[in-house]
Amino acid sequence: MSETWEVVAEIYGELQAELLRGLLEAQGILVVLNQEGAGRAYGLNVGPLGQVQIMVPASSVEDARHVLADYYAGKFETPNEEESEDIEENEDEQDS
């Protein structure tokens, strides 16, 4: 019996959808993107035709929602230049 797929997010724009797909797949979660054919053909990213559904297997819904929540909370952001310098200084101090 095949597993059912559930929508964990609906966003506008294929580029953002692909970014989130990569993030979820990097966490080991299978992803399927679903978009209206005309919207995809014309490259729309607004309105009903620009909406992309991010779908995952039912068994991965909870994990996917946690990953997306962390993403929107900024937990996957890279440090800015100042923070990078602070991190490097702390690493140098620890190595001494």
Order of alpha helices (4+ residues) and beta strands (2+ residues): beta-alpha-beta-alpha-beta-alpha-alpha
